[in-house]
Amino acid sequence: MTPPLTTVWNGPAAVSPPASMRVDTLAPVAPVIAPARPARSHASHALHQGDRVWQETNCYVDLWIELLHGFGLDPRAAFAFTVTQDFEGDQFTFFKFPLEDIERLYGTQVQELAVYDSLEDRVFAQTQRGHTVLVEVDGFYLPNTRATSYRREHPKTTIGIDFIDPASRHLGYFHNTGYHSLGGEDYDGVFRKLPQFSNRPDLLFPYVEFAKQARPALEGTALAEASAELLCAHLARRPLRNPVSQWRAAFPAHLETLLERGEPFFHPYSFNLMRQLGANFEFLSKYLLWLTAQGFDVPDAIPASAQTIASEAMVMQFRLVRAMARGRRDPCDDCFDVLEAAWENTLPPLAALAL
């Protein structure tokens, strides 16, 4: 007899965080000049490698995957929240790790950071305490985005800074699917120290948070059981109606807007609809496979259906690209048929396991 979703046994132990990351230090702020240190050695997590439909998802989720991985933790345990994604009328929910889930599973607290004088000084103070600072910055100054926005566009994106050396104007940061460094003029741009930013009283401080390891992370069976409990709680918050069906009803009007506004509008539209939907369910599929590896009884058909949503969302994106290039109205009915059926084969049977 297989165990229900709320039971786990013989789960492999999670990788425990380094001792230095397990508790917050109360040491005073260090001197003004930070000591130099070797560059962090960081290989992307398995979620960002191998056979993936959506290589990048959104800056916040990708950042947290690598940040938790950098702490020596397994981010797969935190994806229970993906069952709550809904259609919001003009977009799918921009899925993000709930901070309360992060704290429960990994002992990592996230607090808003008050920037009361200099962003650079506040980032320095927190990183000297072993914390990671999450800050919204201008992607124009991030050299790891050379293929997209670096020195070309000004998108808002979130990075996780864990090292800063004001003397050499250098910092190390998590962003998207990896860990990177920057310096020189890019450093000044991130911290708004370039001449064009001076004497700008109307320039608001960015929103900034910091992550600190407040207590030891859960490991092994305790981690898996806590994750399964979170899944049951999130399933109680799942959409009551099929969100793909709601998107389908709104899509004819969306399609008219796409054809009218053309390629410049297609990128943000596809990011906020096809990518958010597909990437969310690809992570749900990976999460359910992780639960299975911990000993939970999750029928193979459920993660397979979630992965179907990921794949079909990509198919639909390519179809719309071709249709727009030809000025043709493609209602994508067969794509919607697949997506609707796959959602019904994912969420309702998964919720039934939690009863």
N, C-alpha and C positions, 0 to 999 in steps of 0.2 A: 504493500500500500504506500503510495507516494505522499509526502507531507504537503499540507496546505501552504499557501503563500506566506503565512505568518510563522512557519517553522523552518529552521535551518540546521544543518549538521555538517561537521567536518569541513567547514569552509577554509580555504587557504588563508594563512595570515596575511594581512595587508602589510605593506612596507611601512615601518614606523618612521616618524620624522626624526631628523637629527636632534640630538639632545639640546643643542643651542636654539632650536626652533620650538621647543615644547613649552617653555614658560617665558613670560615677559620679564625682561630685566628692568630693574628700577634704578639703574645706573644714571648718573647725571649726564646731561648733554656734553658731548665731546668738544674739544677745542675747534676753533674756526676752520682749521685746515685738516681735511680728511686724509688719513694715510692712504697711500696707493695700495692696490691689491691686484692679484692676477685676475684675468677675465674669468667669469663663471663658465664652467664646462657644462653645457646643457644640450641634451639630445631631446627632440620633440617627443611627446608622449605617443604611445601606439595609436591613440584616437586620431592623431594627425598624420599617421603614416599608413602605408599599405593601401588596400583596396577600399577607396572611399568614393561615393558619388559626389558629395559636397566637401571639397578639400578645405574650404573656409566657410564659416557660418556667420557669426557676428562677432564684433570685436570683444564684447564682454564675455561671452561664453568661451571663445578661444583663449582669451587671456587667462581666465580662471582655470582652464584645463592645464595650461602650462605653469601657472603659479602654484597650484596644488602639487603638480608633478615636481616642481622645483623644491617644494617643501619635503619631498620624499613620500607623498601621499598618492592614493589612487583616486583620480577624479570620477571614475565610472560609477562609484557608489552614490554620487550626488544627482543623478539624472532622473530621479523619480518624478520631478516636477514637470517633465515634458508631457505628461498626460493631460495637463490643464490647458494646453494651447487652444485658442479659439479664433474664430474669424471676427474681426473688429469692425466690419463694415467697409473699410477701405484698405485693410491690411490684416495679416495674421499677427498674433501676439508676438512681439519681439521677445523671444524666450530668454530668460536670465536665471541663473542660480539664485534661489531665495537665500538671503543672508542668514536667516535662522537655520536653514538646512546645513549651510557651511559650518556654522558654529556647533550644531549638535553632532555632526559627523566627525569633524576635524578639530574641534576646539579653537577654531580661528574666528576671532571677532573682527568685525568691520565697523569702523566709526567714521563719522564725518570729521574732516580735518579743517579747523578754522585757519584761514589764511589772513592773518591780521596785519602783516606788513609786506613780506616778500615770500613768494611761492618757493623760490630757491632755498631760503633759510628754513622754511617749514619742512620741506622735503629732506633737507640735510639733517635736521633735528630728529626726524622720525627714522630715517635709515640708520643713523648712528645708534638707535635703540634696537636695531635688528628688525624693524618693521618694513613692510612694503607699501609704498604710497601709490594709490590708484588715482590718476589725474587725467582729465579730459584735455587733450592737446590738439594742436593743428597738425594734421598729417603731412602738411607741406614740408615739415622739418624732420620727418622720420625716414632715414635712408633705407630702411628695410622695405619701404613701399615704392622702390624705384620703378617697378612695373606698372604702378597705378598713379599715385598722387604726389610722390616726392618731387618737389620743386615745380609742380604743375597745377595742383588743385589744393583747396583748403578744406578738406573734410574734418569734421570733429571725430576724434577717436580716443579710446581709453588705453593708457599704458600703465604698467606696474613697475615703478622705479624702486630698485632695491640697493642701488649704489650710486653715489654722487661724489665727485671730487671737484669742488669749486675752484681750486687753485689751477687745475689743468683743464677746466671746462669740459668735463667728461662725465657721462652717466651710463649705467647699464639698466636695461629695461625689458620686461616681458611685453610682447605685443603679437597679436594674431597667433601664429602657430609656432612661435619660438622665442628665443632670448637674443637680444641685440645690444649694440652700444652705439653711441654717437658722441660728437664733440664739436668744438669750434663754433662756427656760426649756427649750426643746427642746435647746439646747446643754448645759445643766446636766444634763438627763435622759440624754442620750447618754453623757456622761462621769461619770454617777452622782454629781453634786455637789448634788443636791436633799436636803433635810433627811431624807427617809425612807431615804436610803442611808448616813447617818452612823452611826458606832458599830455597824457590821455586820461583825464579824471573820469571819463565816461566808460572806460574799458573795465568791465567787470572781472573779478577774479573767477577762475574756472571752478567747477565743482570738484572737490578733492575728498578722497577717503583714504584711510590707512588700514591695513590688515595686520593684526598681531596674533601670535600664537599664545592664547590665554591659558590653555590647559592641554593635556595630552590628547592626541587624536584617538578615536576608537580604532580597534584593530580586529582582524579575523572575524569570528562569529559575532562579536558585539557590533562590529561595523555593518555586517550583512543584515543582522536583525533590525538594527536601527534604520537602515535604508529601506527595508521592506515595510516597516511601520510608516515611514514617510510616504511610500508609494500608496499604501492603503488610505492615508489621509488625503493625499492629492487626488486620488481617484474619486473621492467624495466631492471634489471641486471640479471635476471634469465637465465639459460642455454638455448640456442636456440635449442639444440637437447637433446633428452632424454639421460641423463647420464647413466642410467642403461643399455640402449642398447649399449653404448660405452664400458661399463665394460664387457658386454656379449661378445662382439667381441674380447676383450683382454683376456678373462678368460681361453681359452684353453692353452695359453702359461703360464699363472699364475698357472694353475693346474699342469702342468709339473714341474714347479719349486717347488711347494708345495710337490709333491710326491718325488722329488729328495732330497730336503733338510729336509723334515720330520717335526716332532713336534716343534723343536726349532724355525723354521721359521713360523709355523702356528700362534703362538700367535701375533707377530707384524703384520702379514698379516691380521688376522681377526680384530685386533684393528683398523687398518687404512682403512679397507674396510667395512666389515659387521657392526662393531660397529659404525663407524662414519656415515654411511648411515642410519642405523636403529635408532640411538639415535637422529640424526638431525631431522628426520621426526617424531619421537615421540614428540619432543619438538614443532615442527610445529603444530602437532595435538592439543597439550595442549594449544598452543597460540591461535589457531583459536577458540577453545572452550571458551577461556577467552574473545576474541573479541565478541563472541556471547553473553556472559554474560553481556557485556557492552552495548548491544543493536544493534549490527551490524547484518545485514542479511547475514549470511554465511550458505549455505545449509549444512545439516548434512553429506551428502555424501563426502564432501571435507575433513573434519578432519578424517572421518572414513577411507578414502583411504590413508591418510598420516599415520594413525596408522597401516594399513595393511602393509605398507613398513617396519615399525618397527618390526612387528611380523614376517614377512617372512624373513627378514634379519637374525633374530635369528634362524629360522628354517633352513636356509641355513648354518649357522655356525655349528649347530649340525650335519647336514648331512655330511658336509665336515670332521668333526671330525671322524665320523664313517667310511667314505670312506677311509680316510688316515690310520686308524687303520687296515683296511683290505687290504691296498695297491690297492684300486680300483679307477679307474678314473670315477668320477661321474660328468657329465657336468652340473648337477643341472638345466636342461632345464625348468622343471615345476616351479621351484623357480623363475627363470628369467622371465617366462611368467607372474607370479603374480606381481613381482616387476615392470616390464615395464608397465603393465596395470594400476597399482595403481599410478605410477608417472603421467601417462597421465590423470588420473582421479583426480589428485591433482593440479598440476601446471597450465595447460591450463585453467580449469574452474575458478581457483582462479584469474588468470590474467584477465580473462574476466570481473570479478566483478569490477576490478579497472579501467576499461575503462570509 
